[in-house]
Amino acid sequence: NIGELLGPALEVRVGGVLEEIDETSLSTPKRFRANINSGKICLGQAPEAGCIPLPISGEGLFDGVYLGQRLRIGQNLNGGGARVVQVKIA
């Protein structure tokens, strides 16, 4: 996942694995587990942009409140309850 800080001039990039807790459930909210294994902060969006590694790793749980083709709205369950809105660009 990529999050923008200061617009596209500064990005936080996080890598890991996302898995459904119950693959048989087709209703929302749908629970997911995110296993984060890397992170970095980057100047700009280009793949060759200068990046600094972040000391981030661990497991997070969140509910997918709305899951569409291009839009995903979730709520963090073990990090304070923050709401997350993600839009697929490409």
Protein Blocks (a to p, Z undefined) as FASTA:
>chain_A
ZZdeeijkbccddddddddfblmbcbdcdddddddfbdcddedjbfklccdddddedddd
dddfbacfkbccdddfkgoopacddddfZZ
